């Protein structure tokens, strides 16, 4: 889910930066687009980092005398 969110933010940022040429009085759409793209890249990088950390942790299952996983 995190990678999908990151890609979504990058796409929205790219549309704001490169696709919209309208001028909005109080907003700088180019700056907002760059902020979204950087935030999206950060989300993707952090998600991949967390997936790598989670994969490296050992997983142990306890099985009771009936054979059920506890």
C-alpha positions as CSV (number, residue, x, y, z in Angstrom):
1,X,0.0,0.0,0.0
2,X,2.9,2.4,0.7
3,X,4.4,2.0,-2.7
4,X,1.1,2.6,-4.3
5,X,0.6,5.8,-2.3
6,X,4.1,7.0,-3.2
7,X,3.6,6.4,-6.9
8,X,0.2,8.2,-6.6
9,X,1.9,11.2,-5.0
10,X,4.6,11.3,-7.7
11,X,2.0,11.2,-10.5
12,X,-0.1,14.0,-8.9
13,X,3.1,16.0,-8.4
14,X,4.2,15.5,-12.0
15,X,0.8,16.6,-13.3
16,X,0.9,19.7,-11.1
17,X,4.5,20.5,-12.2
18,X,4.4,19.7,-15.9
19,X,0.8,19.3,-16.9
20,X,-1.1,22.3,-15.6
21,X,-0.2,25.7,-17.1
22,X,-2.9,27.7,-15.4
23,X,-2.0,30.5,-12.9
24,X,-3.7,30.4,-9.5
25,X,-3.5,33.6,-7.6
26,X,-2.4,32.3,-4.2
27,X,-0.7,29.0,-5.1
28,X,2.5,28.1,-6.9
29,X,1.5,24.9,-8.5
30,X,5.1,24.1,-9.6
31,X,6.3,24.2,-6.1
32,X,3.4,22.1,-4.8
33,X,4.1,19.6,-7.6
34,X,7.8,19.3,-6.6
35,X,6.8,18.9,-3.0
36,X,4.4,16.0,-3.9
37,X,7.0,14.3,-6.0
38,X,9.6,14.5,-3.3
39,X,7.1,13.3,-0.7
40,X,6.1,10.4,-3.0
41,X,9.7,9.4,-3.5
42,X,10.3,9.5,0.3
43,X,7.3,7.3,0.8
44,X,8.5,4.7,-1.7
45,X,12.0,4.7,-0.3
46,X,10.8,4.3,3.3
47,X,8.3,1.6,2.4
48,X,11.1,-0.4,0.6
49,X,13.4,0.1,3.6
50,X,10.7,-1.1,6.0
51,X,10.0,-4.2,3.9
52,X,13.7,-5.0,3.9
53,X,13.9,-4.7,7.7
54,X,10.8,-6.8,8.2
55,X,12.1,-9.5,5.9
56,X,15.4,-9.8,7.9
57,X,13.8,-10.5,11.2
58,X,13.6,-14.1,12.2
59,X,10.1,-15.6,12.4
60,X,9.3,-18.3,14.9
61,X,6.1,-20.2,15.3
62,X,5.2,-22.1,18.5
63,X,3.2,-25.2,18.1
64,X,1.3,-26.7,21.1
65,X,0.8,-30.4,21.8
66,X,-2.3,-30.5,19.6
67,X,-0.4,-29.3,16.6
68,X,-2.0,-25.8,16.6
69,X,0.1,-22.8,15.9
70,X,0.1,-20.4,18.9
